[in-house]
Amino acid sequence: MPKQFDLIVFDWDGTLVDSTHAIVESILGAAEDAGLPLPTEAAARGIIGLELHAAIATLFEGISEEQVRFVAERYRYHFLVRDHAIPMFEGVAEAIEELAEEGFMLSVATGKTRRGLDRAMTTTELHPHFLASRCADECFSKPHPQMLHEIMDELGVMPERTLMIGDTSYDLQMASNAGVSSLAVSYGAQPLENLLEHTPLAHFDRFTKLHQWLIINA
């Protein structure tokens, strides 16, 4: 069966790796260090996927730029303490290897920094399978389409042959803004109802189900 897509772009946190809890705990720790009111877990989950400074400014509306920088610094400290223990979702390593062997071009578009993504790719040993990636310190924050535009340009793939997969509304909005199809996963940061507003082709509550869909339909 001919492939529907040539390029599959994955979000990282909450899509390939089970990092949502670590991110939320790091946000709460940073807020406490800064003497800010602690956000609810739902509110903290809601800004996952944005560039860090934009996420902090959104979550703690009205704080100064100096406070944003301080919270970001403390967030990085708390996250690094947890970073080494963050696992991939079940089946991710095998799926990424199989998709690469099937001839798909694989890429990552993430709210992480370049340093953070490189560290995570090294830890998971997934780096060899991804042909391109873009991070939040290299492009406009999601849902701006720059990450996808640059990945498609680098790999020479048209929007209609590109598929974006993510766990947040920012991922799916970015796909829509870039004219790219999307798939939603509901096992990450945001609830399914948030994701369905952006009309993904399909949605999945486990990574293994996503893998099956890609092999059959992508």
PAZAPA-4460 file (N, C-alpha, C; in steps of 0.05 Angstrom, whole numbers, plus 32768, in hexadecimal, padded with zeros to 4 digits):
% residues 218
    n_x    n_y    n_z   ca_x   ca_y   ca_z    c_x    c_y    c_z   seq   type   mol
   8011   7FE8   8000   8000   8000   8000   8012   8019   8000     1      M     A
   800D   802C   7FEE   801D   8044   7FED   801B   8054   8006     2      P     A
   8031   8061   800E   8030   8071   8026   8020   808B   8022     3      K     A
   8010   8092   8036   8001   80AB   8035   8013   80C3   803C     4      Q     A
   8027   80BE   804E   8039   80D2   8057   8056   80CA   8053     5      F     A
   8067   80DD   804E   8084   80D8   804D   8092   80E0   8066     6      D     A
   8088   80F5   8073   8095   8100   808B   8082   80FF   80A3     7      L     A
   808C   80F3   80B9   807D   80F3   80D2   808C   8103   80E7     8      I     A
   807F   8118   80F1   808C   8129   8105   807F   8124   8120     9      V     A
   808F   811D   8134   8086   8118   814F   808C   812F   8161    10      F     A
   8079   8136   8172   807F   8145   818B   808F   8132   819C    11      D     A
   809E   813D   81B0   80AE   812C   81C2   80A0   8126   81DD    12      W     A
   809F   813B   81EE   8094   8137   8209   8076   8130   8208    13      D     A
   806E   811A   8214   8052   8112   8215   8049   8103   81FD    14      G     A
   805A   8101   81E8   8054   80F2   81D0   8066   80DA   81CD    15      T     A
   8080   80DE   81D0   8093   80C8   81CF   809D   80C0   81EA    16      L     A
   809F   80D3   81FC   80A9   80CD   8217   8095   80D6   822C    17      V     A
   8094   80C7   8242   8080   80CB   8257   808A   80E0   826B    18      D     A
   808B   80F9   8263   8097   810E   8272   8083   8122   827F    19      S     A
   806A   811E   827A   8056   8132   8284   8058   8136   82A2    20      T     A
   8059   8121   82B1   805A   8124   82CE   8073   8133   82D7    21      H     A
   808A   812C   82CA   80A3   813A   82D1   80A1   8157   82CB    22      A     A
   8095   815E   82B4   8092   817B   82AD   8080   8189   82C1    23      I     A
   806A   817D   82C8   8057   818A   82DB   8065   818E   82F6    24      V     A
   8073   817A   8300   8080   817C   8319   8096   8191   8318    25      E     A
   80A3   8194   8302   80B8   81A8   82FF   80AC   81C4   82FE    26      S     A
   8095   81C7   82F1   8087   81E1   82F1   807F   81E9   830E    27      I     A
   8074   81D6   831C   806B   81DC   8338   8083   81E2   834A    28      L     A
   8099   81D4   8346   80B1   81DA   8356   80BC   81F5   8350    29      G     A
   80BC   81FD   8336   80C6   8217   832E   80B4   822D   8339    30      A     A
   809A   8229   8338   8087   823D   8343   808C   8241   8361    31      A     A
   808F   822B   836F   8094   822D   838C   80AE   823C   8391    32      E     A
   80C3   8236   8382   80DD   8244   8386   80DA   8262   8382    33      D     A
   80C8   8269   836F   80C5   8286   8368   80B0   8294   837A    34      A     A
   80A4   8285   838C   8090   8291   839D   8076   8297   838F    35      G     A
   8070   8289   8379   8058   828E   836A   8042   827A   8372    36      L     A
   8029   8282   836F   8013   826F   8375   8016   8255   8364    37      P     A
   8013   823E   8371   8016   8225   8362   7FFE   8221   834F    38      L     A
   8003   821C   8336   7FEE   8217   8323   7FE2   81FB   8328    39      P     A
   7FCA   81F7   831E   7FBF   81DC   831F   7FCE   81CA   830B    40      T     A
   7FCC   81B0   830F   7FD9   819E   82FD   7FCE   81A1   82E1    41      E     A
   7FB3   81A5   82DF   7FA7   81A9   82C4   7FB3   81C2   82B6    42      A     A
   7FB6   81D7   82C5   7FC1   81F0   82BA   7FDE   81EB   82B1    43      A     A
   7FEE   81DD   82C1   8009   81D8   82BA   800B   81C6   82A1    44      A     A
   7FF9   81B2   82A0   7FF9   81A1   8288   7FF1   81B1   826F    45      R     A
   7FE1   81C5   8273   7FD6   81D4   825C   7FEA   81E5   824D    46      G     A
   8002   81EB   8259   8016   81FB   824B   802D   81EA   8241    47      I     A
   802C   81CF   8245   8040   81BD   823B   803F   81BE   821C    48      I     A
   8056   81C1   8210   8058   81C3   81F3   8060   81DE   81EA    49      G     A
   805B   81F3   81FA   8064   820E   81F3   8082   8211   81F9    50      L     A
   808F   8224   81ED   80AA   822C   81F4   80A9   8234   8211    51      E     A
   80BF   822E   8221   80BE   8230   823E   80B7   824B   8248    52      L     A
   80C3   8260   823D   80BD   827B   8247   80A1   8283   8240    53      H     A
   8097   827C   8229   807B   8281   8221   8068   8272   8233    54      A     A
   8070   8259   823A   805F   8249   824B   805C   8255   8267    55      A     A
   8073   825E   8272   8073   826B   828C   8063   8284   828D    56      I     A
   8066   8295   8278   8058   82AE   8277   803A   82A9   8274    57      A     A
   8032   8294   8266   8016   828D   8263   800A   8282   827D    58      T     A
   801A   8272   828B   8010   8265   82A4   800E   8279   82BB    59      L     A
   8022   828B   82BD   8023   829E   82D2   801F   82BA   82C6    60      F     A
   8008   82C0   82BE   8001   82D8   82AF   8008   82F1   82C0    61      E     A
   8016   8304   82B4   801C   831D   82C1   8037   831E   82D0    62      G     A
   8046   8308   82D0   8060   8309   82DE   8074   8317   82CC    63      I     A
   8089   8321   82D8   809D   8331   82C9   80AF   831E   82B9    64      S     A
   80BE   832A   82A6   80D1   831B   8296   80E7   830F   82A8    65      E     A
   80EF   831E   82BD   8103   8313   82CF   80F8   82FB   82DE    66      E     A
   80DF   82FB   82E6   80D3   82E4   82F3   80D1   82CD   82E0    67      Q     A
   80CA   82D2   82C7   80C8   82BD   82B3   80E3   82AF   82B1    68      V     A
   80F9   82BF   82AF   8113   82B3   82AC   811B   82A2   82C5    69      R     A
   8113   82AC   82DD   811A   829D   82F5   810A   8283   82F6    70      F     A
   80F1   8284   82F0   80E0   826B   82F0   80EB   8258   82DB    71      V     A
   80F3   8262   82C4   80FF   8250   82AF   8118   8243   82B9    72      A     A
   8129   8252   82C7   8142   8247   82D2   813C   8231   82E6    73      E     A
   8129   8236   82F8   8122   8222   830D   8114   820A   8300    74      R     A
   8104   820F   82EC   80F7   81F8   82DE   810D   81E5   82D2    75      Y     A
   8121   81F1   82C5   8136   81E0   82BA   8144   81D0   82CF    76      R     A
   8149   81DD   82E6   8156   81CE   82FC   8144   81B6   8304    77      Y     A
   812B   81BB   8309   8119   81A5   8313   8116   818F   82FD    78      H     A
   8115   8197   82E4   8111   8184   82CF   812A   8173   82CB    79      F     A
   8142   817F   82CD   815A   816F   82CA   815D   815A   82DF    80      L     A
   8153   8160   82F7   8154   814C   830C   8145   8133   8305    81      V     A
   812F   8136   82F5   811D   8120   82EE   8123   8115   82D2    82      R     A
   8132   8124   82C2   8135   811E   82A5   813F   8102   829F    83      D     A
   8152   80F9   82AE   815F   80DF   82A8   814D   80C7   82AC    84      H     A
   8137   80CB   82BC   8125   80B5   82C2   810C   80B5   82B1    85      A     A
   8109   80C7   829E   80F1   80C8   828E   80F1   80B2   8279    86      I     A
   80DD   80A0   8279   80DC   808A   8267   80CE   8090   824C    87      P     A
   80D5   8081   8238   80C5   8082   8220   80AA   8073   8225    88      M     A
   8096   807A   8216   807E   806A   8217   8082   804F   820B    89      F     A
   8072   803C   8214   8075   8020   820B   8074   801E   81ED    90      E     A
   8088   8011   81E1   8088   800C   81C4   8094   8022   81B3    91      G     A
   809D   8038   81BF   80A8   804E   81AF   80C1   8046   81A1    92      V     A
   80D5   803A   81AE   80EE   8034   81A2   80EA   8021   818A    93      A     A
   80DA   800D   818D   80D5   7FFA   8177   80C6   8007   8160    94      E     A
   80B3   8018   8167   80A3   8025   8152   80B4   8038   8141    95      A     A
   80C4   8048   814E   80D4   805C   813F   80E8   804D   812D    96      I     A
   80F3   8037   8136   8105   8027   8125   80F6   801B   810E    97      E     A
   80DE   8011   8113   80CF   8005   80FD   80C6   8019   80E8    98      E     A
   80BD   8031   80F2   80B4   8045   80DF   80CB   804F   80CE    99      L     A
   80E3   8051   80D9   80FB   8059   80CA   8101   8044   80B5   100      A     A
   80FF   802B   80BD   8105   8015   80AA   80F1   8013   8094   101      E     A
   80D8   801C   8099   80C3   801C   8085   80C6   8033   8071   102      E     A
   80D9   8045   8076   80E0   805A   8063   80D4   8075   8069   103      G     A
   80C7   8078   8080   80BD   8092   8088   80D4   80A4   8091   104      F     A
   80D2   80BD   808A   80E4   80D1   8095   80D8   80D9   80B0   105      M     A
   80E8   80D8   80C5   80DF   80DE   80E0   80EC   80F8   80EA   106      L     A
   80DD   8107   80F9   80E7   8121   8104   80DA   8127   811E   107      S     A
   80E5   813B   812C   80DA   8144   8145   80D6   8162   8145   108      V     A
   80BF   816B   814F   80BA   8188   8153   80B1   818B   8170   109      A     A
   80C1   8199   8180   80BD   8198   819D   80BF   81B3   81AA   110      T     A
   80B2   81B6   81C1   80B5   81CE   81D2   80CF   81CD   81E2   111      G     A
   80DE   81B8   81E1   80F7   81B6   81F0   810C   81C8   81E3   112      K     A
   8121   81CE   81F2   8138   81DB   81E6   8149   81C7   81D6   113      T     A
   815B   81D1   81C5   816C   81BF   81B6   817D   81AE   81C9   114      R     A
   8188   81BB   81DE   8198   81AC   81F1   8187   8196   81FE   115      R     A
   816F   819D   8206   815E   8189   8213   8156   8172   8201   116      G     A
   8150   8178   81E7   8149   8163   81D5   8161   8151   81CF   117      L     A
   8178   815D   81CA   8190   814D   81C4   8196   813A   81DC   118      D     A
   8193   8144   81F4   8197   8134   820C   8183   811D   820D   119      R     A
   816A   8123   8207   8155   810E   8208   8159   80F9   81F3   120      A     A
   8160   8102   81DB   8164   80EF   81C5   817C   80DD   81CA   121      M     A
   8190   80E8   81D7   81A7   80D7   81DF   81A0   80C3   81F4   122      T     A
   8190   80CB   8207   8187   80B9   821D   8176   80A2   8212   123      T     A
   8164   80A9   8200   8152   8095   81F5   815E   8085   81DE   124      T     A
   8174   808E   81D3   8181   8082   81BC   8170   8082   81A3   125      E     A
   815F   8096   81A1   814D   8099   8189   815A   80AA   8174   126      L     A
   816F   80B9   817A   817A   80CD   8168   817F   80C3   814C   127      H     A
   818A   80AB   8148   8190   80A3   812C   8179   80A1   8119   128      P     A
   8161   809F   8124   8149   809A   8113   813C   80B4   810A   129      H     A
   8144   80CB   8115   8137   80E5   810E   8149   80F5   80FB   130      F     A
   813E   80FC   80E5   814D   810A   80D0   814E   8128   80D4   131      L     A
   813C   8132   80E4   813B   814F   80E9   812C   8154   8103   132      A     A
   8131   816C   810F   8121   8173   8126   8123   8192   8129   133      S     A
   810F   819D   8137   810E   81B9   813D   8105   81BC   815A   134      R     A
   8111   81D0   8168   810C   81D5   8184   8102   81F1   8189   135      C     A
   80F8   81F6   81A1   80EC   820F   81A7   80FF   8226   81A9   136      A     A
   8119   8220   81AD   812D   8236   81AD   8139   823B   8192   137      D     A
   812E   822E   817D   8137   8232   8162   8121   823F   8150   138      E     A
   8108   823D   8159   80F1   8246   8149   80DD   8254   815B   139      C     A
   80C9   825F   814E   80B2   826A   815D   80A5   8252   816C   140      F     A
   809A   8258   8183   808C   8244   8193   8073   8239   8184   141      S     A
   806E   8220   8188   8054   8215   817F   803E   8227   818B   142      K     A
   8028   822C   817D   801F   821E   8164   8028   822C   814A   143      P     A
   803B   823E   814B   8046   8249   8132   8051   8232   8121   144      H     A
   804D   8234   8106   8054   821D   80F5   8072   821C   80ED   145      P     A
   8083   822E   80F8   809E   822F   80EF   80AD   8215   80F1   146      Q     A
   80AA   8207   8108   80B8   81ED   810B   80B2   81DA   80F4   147      M     A
   8098   81D7   80EE   8091   81C5   80D8   809A   81CF   80BD   148      L     A
   8097   81E9   80B8   80A1   81F4   809F   80BE   81EE   809B   149      H     A
   80CE   81F2   80AF   80EB   81EE   80AD   80F2   81D0   80A9   150      E     A
   80E4   81BF   80B7   80E9   81A2   80B4   80E2   8199   8098   151      I     A
   80CB   81A2   808E   80C3   819A   8073   80D6   81A5   805E   152      M     A
   80DF   81BD   8062   80F2   81C9   804F   810C   81B9   8050   153      D     A
   8116   81B2   8067   812F   81A4   806A   812E   8189   805C   154      E     A
   8117   817B   805F   8115   8160   8055   8108   815E   803A   155      L     A
   80FF   8175   802F   80F3   8176   8015   80D8   8168   8012   156      G     A
   80C7   816B   8027   80AD   815E   8027   8097   8173   8027   157      V     A
   8082   816E   8018   806B   8180   8016   8058   817C   802E   158      M     A
   8049   8191   8035   8036   818E   804C   8023   8177   804A   159      P     A
   8019   8172   8031   8006   815C   802E   8012   8140   8032   160      E     A
   802C   813F   8033   803A   8125   8038   8046   8124   8054   161      R     A
   803E   8136   8065   8049   8139   8080   8033   8134   8095   162      T     A
   803B   8126   80AB   8028   8120   80C1   8035   8128   80DB   163      L     A
   8026   8138   80EB   802F   8141   8106   8020   8131   811B   164      M     A
   802F   8128   812F   8023   8118   8145   802A   8126   8160   165      I     A
   8016   812B   8170   801B   8139   8189   8005   8135   819E   166      G     A
   800B   813E   81B7   7FF9   813A   81CD   7FED   8153   81D7   167      D     A
   7FF1   816A   81C9   7FE6   8183   81D2   7FD8   8192   81BB   168      T     A
   7FC7   81A4   81C3   7FBA   81B5   81AF   7FCE   81C5   819F   169      S     A
   7FE5   81CC   81AB   7FF9   81DC   819D   8005   81CC   8186   170      Y     A
   8009   81B2   818A   8013   81A1   8174   8000   81A1   815D   171      D     A
   7FE6   819D   8163   7FD2   819A   814E   7FCC   81B4   8140   172      L     A
   7FCD   81CA   8150   7FCA   81E5   8144   7FE2   81EB   8131   173      Q     A
   7FF9   81E3   813A   8011   81E7   8128   800E   81D8   810E   174      M     A
   8004   81C0   8110   8000   81B0   80F8   7FEC   81BE   80E5   175      A     A
   7FD6   81C7   80F1   7FC1   81D5   80E1   7FCD   81EE   80D5   176      S     A
   7FDC   81FD   80E4   7FE8   8216   80D9   7FFC   8211   80C3   177      N     A
   8008   81F9   80C3   801B   81F2   80AE   800E   81E3   8097   178      A     A
   7FF4   81DE   8098   7FE6   81CF   8083   7FED   81B1   8083   179      G     A
   7FF2   81A7   809B   7FFB   818B   809F   7FE6   817B   80AE   180      V     A
   7FE2   8162   80A7   7FD0   8150   80B5   7FDC   814A   80D1   181      S     A
   7FCA   8141   80E3   7FD3   813C   80FE   7FC6   8123   810A   182      S     A
   7FD3   8118   811E   7FC8   8103   812F   7FCB   810C   814C   183      L     A
   7FB8   8105   815D   7FB8   810E   8179   7FBD   80F6   818B   184      A     A
   7FCC   80F9   81A0   7FCF   80E5   81B5   7FC4   80F0   81CF   185      V     A
   7FB4   80E1   81DD   7FA6   80EB   81F5   7FB3   80E0   820E   186      S     A
   7FCA   80D3   820C   7FD8   80C9   8224   7FED   80DC   822E   187      Y     A
   7FEE   80F4   8223   8003   8108   822B   7FF8   811E   823C   188      G     A
   7FFC   8137   8234   7FF7   814E   8245   7FDA   8157   8246   189      A     A
   7FCC   8156   822F   7FB2   8162   822E   7F9C   814E   8229   190      Q     A
   7F84   8153   8234   7F6E   8141   8230   7F64   8140   8214   191      P     A
   7F57   8129   820D   7F4E   8124   81F2   7F3C   813B   81E7   192      L     A
   7F2B   8146   81F8   7F18   815A   81ED   7F27   8173   81E3   193      E     A
   7F3E   8179   81EF   7F4E   8190   81E5   7F59   818A   81C9   194      N     A
   7F60   8171   81C5   7F6D   8169   81AC   7F59   8166   8195   195      L     A
   7F41   815C   819B   7F2E   8158   8186   7F24   8171   8179   196      L     A
   7F27   8188   8187   7F1F   81A2   817B   7F2F   81A8   8162   197      E     A
   7F46   819B   815E   7F58   81A1   8148   7F57   818C   8132   198      H     A
   7F43   817B   8132   7F3C   8168   811D   7F54   8157   8114   199      T     A
   7F61   8149   8126   7F76   8136   811D   7F6A   811F   810D   200      P     A
   7F7A   8112   80FD   7F70   80FB   80ED   7F66   80E5   80FF   201      L     A
   7F73   80E1   8116   7F6C   80CC   8129   7F78   80D3   8144   202      A     A
   7F70   80C5   8159   7F7B   80C9   8173   7F80   80AF   8181   203      H     A
   7F93   80AE   8194   7F9B   8095   81A0   7FA1   809A   81BE   204      F     A
   7F99   8085   81CE   7F9E   8087   81EB   7FB6   8077   81F3   205      D     A
   7FC3   806A   81E0   7FDC   805B   81E5   7FEE   805E   81CD   206      R     A
   8009   805F   81D2   801B   8062   81BC   801A   8049   81AA   207      F     A
   8016   8032   81B5   8016   8019   81A5   7FFF   801A   8190   208      T     A
   7FE9   8027   8197   7FD3   8029   8184   7FDA   803D   816E   209      K     A
   7FE8   8052   8175   7FF2   8065   8161   8005   8057   814E   210      L     A
   8017   8047   8158   802A   8038   8147   801B   8027   8133   211      H     A
   8007   8018   813C   7FF7   8007   812A   7FEA   8017   8114   212      Q     A
   7FDE   802E   811B   7FD1   803F   8107   7FE5   8048   80F2   213      W     A
   7FFD   8051   80FB   8011   805A   80E8   8019   8045   80D4   214      L     A
   801E   802D   80DE   8026   8017   80CC   8011   8011   80B8   215      I     A
   7FF8   8012   80BF   7FE2   800A   80AD   7FD9   8022   809B   216      I     A
   7FD9   803A   80A6   7FCC   8050   8098   7FDF   8066   808D   217      N     A
   7FF7   8069   8099   8008   807F   8092   8016   807B   8077   218      A     A
***
